[in-house]
Amino acid sequence: MVKLIRPQQHLSARGFAWTEGFQPFTVRLIGVATVPTVLMAGATIVHVRRREIARRGSLPVLGVLTAVLALVRFVWCTF
């Protein structure tokens, strides 16, 4: 979420060297994509603790979509 708040130059100086290869808009877009991923991970933890996996058929589907989003994001950011 830091990618949403901090300017690109600040991120680069703080160890996010990969931000130098992207437009500021793209860095912010990656920050926006991080928010639903974090929320989905938190929701998954809550459902697993409550043992609601069997009652939630959409949970595995959303989990796979989240994993694909994270994979695409990390693969895309390595270029």
C-alpha positions as CSV (number, residue, x, y, z in Angstrom):
1,M,0.0,0.0,0.0
2,V,3.0,2.2,0.3
3,K,3.0,2.4,-3.5
4,L,-0.2,4.3,-3.3
5,I,0.9,6.9,-0.9
6,R,4.6,7.6,-1.5
7,P,6.1,9.3,-4.6
8,Q,8.1,7.2,-7.0
9,Q,11.4,8.9,-6.1
10,H,10.8,8.1,-2.4
11,L,10.1,4.4,-3.1
12,S,13.2,4.2,-5.3
13,A,15.4,5.7,-2.5
14,R,13.9,3.3,0.1
15,G,14.9,0.1,-1.7
16,F,12.1,-0.3,-4.3
17,A,14.6,0.0,-7.2
18,W,12.2,-1.7,-9.6
19,T,10.0,1.4,-9.6
20,E,12.6,3.2,-11.7
21,G,11.7,1.2,-14.7
22,F,8.0,2.1,-14.6
23,Q,5.8,5.2,-15.1
24,P,4.4,6.7,-11.8
25,F,0.9,5.7,-12.9
26,T,2.0,2.1,-13.3
27,V,3.5,2.0,-9.8
28,R,0.3,3.4,-8.4
29,L,-1.7,0.8,-10.4
30,I,0.4,-1.9,-8.8
31,G,-0.4,-0.4,-5.4
32,V,-4.1,-0.5,-6.2
33,A,-3.8,-4.2,-7.2
34,T,-2.2,-5.0,-3.9
35,V,-5.1,-3.9,-1.8
36,P,-7.6,-6.5,-3.0
37,T,-5.0,-9.2,-2.7
38,V,-4.3,-8.3,0.9
39,L,-8.1,-8.2,1.6
40,M,-8.6,-11.6,0.0
41,A,-5.8,-13.1,2.0
42,G,-7.3,-11.8,5.2
43,A,-10.8,-13.0,4.3
44,T,-9.4,-16.5,3.5
45,I,-7.7,-16.7,6.9
46,V,-11.0,-15.8,8.6
47,H,-12.9,-18.4,6.7
48,V,-10.4,-21.1,7.4
49,R,-10.3,-20.3,11.1
50,R,-14.1,-20.5,11.2
51,R,-14.0,-23.7,9.2
52,E,-16.4,-22.3,6.6
53,I,-14.5,-23.7,3.6
54,A,-17.1,-26.3,2.8
55,R,-19.9,-23.8,2.9
56,R,-18.0,-21.3,0.7
57,G,-17.8,-22.7,-2.8
58,S,-16.5,-19.4,-4.1
59,L,-13.5,-19.4,-1.7
60,P,-11.3,-21.7,-3.8
61,V,-12.2,-19.8,-7.0
62,L,-11.3,-16.5,-5.4
63,G,-8.2,-18.0,-4.0
64,V,-7.0,-19.1,-7.4
65,L,-7.8,-15.7,-8.9
66,T,-5.9,-14.0,-6.2
67,A,-2.9,-16.4,-6.8
68,V,-3.0,-15.7,-10.5
69,L,-3.1,-11.9,-9.9
70,A,-0.1,-12.1,-7.5
71,L,1.8,-14.3,-10.0
72,V,1.1,-12.0,-12.9
73,R,2.1,-9.0,-10.8
74,F,5.4,-10.4,-9.6
75,V,6.3,-11.8,-13.1
76,W,5.3,-8.5,-14.7
77,C,7.4,-6.5,-12.2
78,T,10.6,-8.4,-12.9
79,F,10.9,-7.0,-16.4
